[in-house]
Amino acid sequence: MSTALNTKNKIHPYKMVLYAGLGSIVMMFAGLTSAYIVKKSQANWLDFELPKVFFIATVVILLSSFTIQMAVKKAKEGQQNPYRSFLTITAILGVVFMILQVKGFMELQANNIALTGPRSNSAASFLFVITLLHLLHVLGGVIAIFGVRFKSLSAKNNTENTMPVELLSTYWHFVDILWIYLFVFLQWIG
Amino acid sequence: MSHEAALHNHEGHDNHGHDDHGHHEHHDTFLTKYVFSQDHKMIAKQFLITGMVWAVLGGLMSVLFRLQLGYPDANFPWLESILGKWAKGGQITPAAYYALVTTHGTVLVFFVLTAGLSGTFANFLIPLQIGARDMASPFLNMLSYWFFFTASIVMMSSLFVETGPFSGGWTAYPPLSALHDASPGSKTGMDLWIISMALFVVSSLLGGLNYIATILNMRTKGMSMTRLPLTIWALFFTAVLGVLSFPVLLSGLILLIFDRNFGTSFYLSDIYVNGVGALSNEGGSAILFQHLFWFLGHPEVYIILLPAMGMVSEIISVNSRKPIFGYMAMLGSLFSIAILAFLVWAHHMFVTGLNPFLGSVFVLLTLLIAVPSAIKVFNWLTTLWRGNIRFTPGMLFAIGFVSLFISGGLTGIWLGNAALDIYLHDSYFVVAHFHIVMGVASMFGMFAGVYHWFPKMYGRYLNNSLGYIHFWVTIAGAYLIFWPMHYQGLAGMPRRYFDFSIWESFKQFADLNRFISTVAMIVFATQILFLINFFYSIFKGRKVTVLNPWESNTLEWTTPIRPGHGNWPGEIPEVHRWPYDYGKDGQDFIPQTTPVGEDEKDTH
């Protein structure tokens, strides 16, 4: 029991904070999707097709995971300009994803499937609330990307500290995987 | 200095073993030292004092509604002067009564026993007892307090809106919580309640993430997980429970917000409101909210209880001058309580029309909690057994905790049975059960912690005589208030009722209700004694002159009497043993920093 703790092999405390935080986000969506399953088994459930743009949105967010990984790679290699470009591309893809999601909501409304309001069925409301909350997490990621992007321009920036972008990429991949889960859940399971 | 820089600076200390910490100390202004402080010790004090303000307000609310229950026919003109239209003619209105009950519950559960208890002691003890200079992210830690503070302000402001604070019970079940027209308290009061709770969830999460990361990553050299004091283990499991369960409450509240404000039907179906007419909401399920709520709600009672258990373990061991009995069993029981906490939520819902088969599964899982609970009680008692006991006020409150935990835990076995619960649910039996086992017991844990660690917090002692009076009145009062409620509950007296004197079946309890109310007032008054003791002693208490006044093994007592930001002026001490070497090899105590001797046996 007298093993001394080797500080080099430990993960950085900030990463630990992030992992625990991701755990809490998982629980939030686990709560919502369980509620969805409970609700679906009860009466008065509307079955409808997911908007087609959600498929495109899925491709876009997958692509953005690739670009942020490239950004991490370039940051580790110390290549500042490609690093910043990849960050920008990732942020743009994030924005595109959000726009596509909103288009999906509008598509549903246009097909007379109310998401909220007195005519709404909770099937559509669930879809709306769950994807909206995910969208807000993407928005948080985009804001963080811009934050890191512009901080990297400042004079005292050192390329050695890749911690912010590594945390960012972990979060971004997480939000991506979360979307895949939600998409599969809403499309096939739910 | 950014928190990141501070952190790296700290790591630097650890590696190079010298300290230049003092030199940013005098850059602190009043604002960064006392208000927007990033020092975990100051944040702990902020949590404690905010929690105390809420405890006084929440306690005062209970005195006010006990006044109504004890003296349903009397008029108190002074009530009208403080409550205004809520106590027209000196008697509390039914709406105000329910608002008081609701706010009392919300405030005590979340603001006092969650933020005030684990906020205070997780912040204070984690870095000090694991040997860290501060939390993983002092900045997030500061944010955690300020989110709590904002939540407090919002909740406080709901007391002053025209339609009153939320009045549908602390559980906020829809439809009362989802429809603006359900009651006056469901209007603005409920909006503020939701906002406040959402802010509170953020505060809890920020705190919890930090506690977990700090315990896992920032322990000093030699401090393996099995050398952690049980306080830290308890706070660790508390944080895990919070991080995993509060988000689910947030999910439930988000759906509630949509039902309230955007016309969705998650929880609402087939409702007719008097004066409004039939609502268009269709297909929702109010029970769904209960599932989401109690998925947090049940872990929440352990979030409240576990820190108290941890501190009590530590305080009992120190003041019995004996190692804690069954350290690994204590740890295992904490772990199994944390697991079971997530698997028993539906025992709050036995009478909602839950499938009886499902109910029986929840009965089994609920009764299983008796096993780790009994292990803990056994271990506390065997630690006390033939110990060289020092009856400090902290120790008395710790023993009081064990007493209350036994008394309240036993009635849990009754309530955990679905068949018995059909009769007992929503009666005063339930009120008695959870107040003793969760409310008062955790309060005792908190008092024990304050009395025990006050010398470390402020470098002064609390007054012992006042502490003894505080303890004896409070423990006697706690039993005198809540013990009779068991009988009332067994006789069928329902909770939340405004006036029992008009019920033929409950008239017999008029005198008992008056007795309970009288004791409640006396106990409340005694807490003021504690407040006086607390604030007087911060400035004028007897000064601590030795580093380790309780002759304790843990690391916090190796810091200076008044530690600065960074805790240790030099290198962080290295740990060589577990924290419970009391009475070992003929020595009264051996601090964790003492290297293991050559002929020493059975070291942990």
Boltz contact constraints between the chains, C-beta under 6 A:
constraints:
  - contact:
      token1: [A, 1]
      token2: [B, 224]
      max_distance: 6.0
  - contact:
      token1: [A, 4]
      token2: [B, 221]
      max_distance: 6.0
  - contact:
      token1: [A, 10]
      token2: [B, 217]
      max_distance: 6.0
  - contact:
      token1: [A, 13]
      token2: [B, 136]
      max_distance: 6.0
  - contact:
      token1: [A, 13]
      token2: [B, 213]
      max_distance: 6.0
  - contact:
      token1: [A, 13]
      token2: [B, 217]
      max_distance: 6.0
  - contact:
      token1: [A, 16]
      token2: [B, 213]
      max_distance: 6.0
  - contact:
      token1: [A, 16]
      token2: [B, 216]
      max_distance: 6.0
  - contact:
      token1: [A, 16]
      token2: [B, 217]
      max_distance: 6.0
  - contact:
      token1: [A, 17]
      token2: [B, 136]
      max_distance: 6.0
  - contact:
      token1: [A, 17]
      token2: [B, 137]
      max_distance: 6.0
  - contact:
      token1: [A, 17]
      token2: [B, 209]
      max_distance: 6.0
  - contact:
      token1: [A, 17]
      token2: [B, 213]
      max_distance: 6.0
  - contact:
      token1: [A, 20]
      token2: [B, 209]
      max_distance: 6.0
  - contact:
      token1: [A, 20]
      token2: [B, 212]
      max_distance: 6.0
  - contact:
      token1: [A, 20]
      token2: [B, 243]
      max_distance: 6.0
  - contact:
      token1: [A, 21]
      token2: [B, 209]
      max_distance: 6.0
  - contact:
      token1: [A, 24]
      token2: [B, 205]
      max_distance: 6.0
  - contact:
      token1: [A, 24]
      token2: [B, 243]
      max_distance: 6.0
  - contact:
      token1: [A, 24]
      token2: [B, 247]
      max_distance: 6.0
  - contact:
      token1: [A, 27]
      token2: [B, 244]
      max_distance: 6.0
  - contact:
      token1: [A, 27]
      token2: [B, 247]
      max_distance: 6.0
  - contact:
      token1: [A, 27]
      token2: [B, 248]
      max_distance: 6.0
  - contact:
      token1: [A, 28]
      token2: [B, 247]
      max_distance: 6.0
  - contact:
      token1: [A, 28]
      token2: [B, 251]
      max_distance: 6.0
  - contact:
      token1: [A, 31]
      token2: [B, 248]
      max_distance: 6.0
  - contact:
      token1: [A, 31]
      token2: [B, 251]
      max_distance: 6.0
  - contact:
      token1: [A, 31]
      token2: [B, 292]
      max_distance: 6.0
  - contact:
      token1: [A, 32]
      token2: [B, 251]
      max_distance: 6.0
  - contact:
      token1: [A, 35]
      token2: [B, 288]
      max_distance: 6.0
  - contact:
      token1: [A, 38]
      token2: [B, 288]
      max_distance: 6.0
  - contact:
      token1: [A, 44]
      token2: [B, 283]
      max_distance: 6.0
  - contact:
      token1: [A, 116]
      token2: [B, 262]
      max_distance: 6.0
  - contact:
      token1: [A, 116]
      token2: [B, 263]
      max_distance: 6.0
  - contact:
      token1: [A, 116]
      token2: [B, 264]
      max_distance: 6.0
  - contact:
      token1: [A, 117]
      token2: [B, 263]
      max_distance: 6.0
  - contact:
      token1: [A, 118]
      token2: [B, 263]
      max_distance: 6.0
  - contact:
      token1: [A, 118]
      token2: [B, 280]
      max_distance: 6.0
  - contact:
      token1: [A, 120]
      token2: [B, 264]
      max_distance: 6.0
  - contact:
      token1: [A, 122]
      token2: [B, 265]
      max_distance: 6.0
  - contact:
      token1: [A, 122]
      token2: [B, 266]
      max_distance: 6.0
  - contact:
      token1: [A, 122]
      token2: [B, 283]
      max_distance: 6.0
  - contact:
      token1: [A, 125]
      token2: [B, 264]
      max_distance: 6.0
  - contact:
      token1: [A, 129]
      token2: [B, 258]
      max_distance: 6.0
